[in-house]
Amino acid sequence: MQDVVLATEGLVMEFKGFRAVNGVALRVTRGSIHALIGPNGAGKTTCFNLLTKFLTPTAGSIRYKDCDITGMKPADVARQGLVRSFQISAVFPNLTVKENVRIALQRRARGSSFDFWRSERVLRSLDAEALALVESVGLESFANRAASELSYGRKRALEIAATLALDPEMLLLDEPMAGMGREDVQRTADLIRRVSANRTILMVEHNLSVVASLCDRVTVLARGQVLAEGDYATISQDPRVIEAYIGDAHA
């Protein structure tokens, strides 16, 4: 039996009578790269917000590592090792690449307080780990440059480094390739593949070539419900998926 690390049952999110998510059952296997795909408005980002507790479901349950996290707060879920990124890159533009990652390390070390008024000696003690994380995402040559100088794709790599500083067991990536050129897409896909070596990844992604090459399993949402699930080769041949999404996506 496969080891399921994240599971939902009957997940519902209703906004003033409109069900953005309607009875979603999701199973993510430990160590896998799992994609959540579907047309705009299918409920993908709402699902992400439910899984990471930025929203509380109208009905249903969410379990992570056999713990019911349905009613937990985002910070509590993150401390359990379930950490997300966002569609829009969120970095401190005027700080260096290393300083951005060091702030994330401070966050992990100090709990809910960033505690900026620390001695320089204490902050320097985090430099080696910060530089190791910067190197792990291929940004070592940019370590002492301002984040604002990075290309969009490299800013996403920096965001992933800062997320890794929180030491997640499971990483949720919301459209990591959005807005990227071809070179940045390939670089980021390679990075996600490396990061997945000892983590579980769930990602929302519209780039179907990336989904096909990276993901072990794919869940297709349409109108807030699970339309199909399986490996990419299987779901890409499903007439329902072709009609609802893949035909338009390729067009």
PyMOL commands that set and color helices and strands:
alter all, ss='L'
color gray80, all
select helices_A, chain A and resi 44-51+74-79+97-110+120-124+127-136+140-142+147-149+152-164+182-198+208-214+232-235+239-250
alter helices_A, ss='H'
color red, helices_A
select strands_A, chain A and resi 4-15+18-29+33-37+59-64+67-68+82-84+170-174+200-204+217-222+225-230
alter strands_A, ss='S'
color yellow, strands_A
deselect
rebuild
show_as cartoon
